[in-house]
Amino acid sequence: MEEGCKMQQITYTKSIPVKKQYDVIVCGGGVAGVAAAVSAAKNGLSTLLLEKSNILGGLGTLGLINYFVPMCNGRGKQIIFGLAEKWLRMSAELSWDTIPEVWKNGEPKEPTLVRYTQRYSPAIFAYQLTDELKKSGADILFDCMVADPIMDGNICTGVVVESKGGTAFYPCRVLIDTTGDCDVLRRGGIPTVSGENFFTFIGKMVTLDGCKRAIESGDVGKVCESIFGGSINLFGDHQPDDIPRWSGLSAEDVTDYIVRNHLLILEKLKATDRKTREIVTTPGMPQFRTTAHIKGDYSLKVGDAYCHFDDSVCAINDFEHRDHLFEVPLRSLTRRDFPNIITAGRSADGTGYGWDLLRVIPPAILTGQAAGEAACLAIQTNAPIAGVDIRTLQGKLEKENVMIHFPDSYIPEDRTVIIHGKNAAEIEGGHM
């Protein structure tokens, strides 16, 4: 279509069946979505999780970003607990693991600079998440995409879905958007903020050398290694000038990203012996990290390091830098003008690097857990989600082993926050 031409539109009507009504509908089965659905269902509310692919876990499984980033302060003190801790340990039960020896049996007795992390089998972890979901009592529909939320003013009454069975409507009392891209929020008219994504693409391959390492070590986890298309880091260092920074919010963006990376990997393969390696899996979804987040009632910032929030729903740590501690306010997941809608995970509200702090696996699980509990409390007390009794919500999360406020004793004497060589003022001024 030529620039300046008016986009053509069509309007059509369609009668669709109304399916079962649920108390809570969770859109998107990444780790945040599973945590939200499990938490809601365990409270006895009817819960439906909608997932467009055929496995749970999102970027953490389908996207091959199979890594629990550090869950400690970098000095031997664990910060992140709750479902994130449970699922990290679960991911090591049936497959290889990389939990550091000093953390094998929990928090070390002595201070250590070794951080508490874990890589895991993406496929096995996905199956375990299915088990967690079914044990909670939640319903799930795989291969089912949310087409549109149906809004009555500022209230979501349910969602229209597309699946093999056709188009259908599922009513709900509370909606949780954990699509990772704010797909439902954006289509429902809820204000969001878009981001940009760098040239990063990681697949998994097996080589003869990797097989040898695995056999010699007796550890099958050593058999796979990464193969990169683009390999730009999370700060965008050395992003090529001729490569766009994708929003990830259109089919054209997604396609351009995928095609460029597929062709780049093919070029790399041409330089290797075809009998010595095999790509065993490629990302089943774009490995975008920051596509869109809610424009919430509060945006978490780097300058919030070491600050306590009255409405905190979890304490988290900086996965890249030692000592930096944060609390996530409920306001980063909600908007008061949309009383029955909440988000979590990659679409929680953070500014610059504050968004990065929220989007990785452990905080995504915790904010998903908080969203599920908040949704239940809102229904049980007939309150808007943003207006639930915060002390009650915090108490429910604490009973699930979530740290709400980090201890002041963990705060270092030097509270200077330096991220990638920049201080908080420089970061927030440039929205890094």
ABEGO torsion letter per residue (X at the ends): XBBGBBBBBBBBBBBBBBBBBBABBBBEABAAAAAAAAAAAAAGBBBBBBBABABBGEAAAAAGBBBBBBABAGAGBBABBEAAAAAAAAAAAABBBABBAAAAAEBBABBBABBBBBBBBAAAAAAAAAAAAAAAGBBBBBGBBBABBBBBEABBAEBBBBBAAEBBBBBBABBBBAAGAGAAAAAAGBBBBBBBBBBBBBBBBBBAAAAAAAAAAGBAAAABBBBBBBABBAAGBGBBAABBBBAGABAAAAAAAAAAAAAAAAAAAAABBAAABBBABBBABBABABABBBBBABBBBAAABGBBBAABABBBBBAABBGBBBBBBAAAABBAABAABBBBEAABBBBEAAAAAAABAAAAAAAAAAAAAAAAAAAAAGBBAAABBAAAAAAAAAAAGBBABBBAAABBABABBBBGGBBAAAAAAAGX
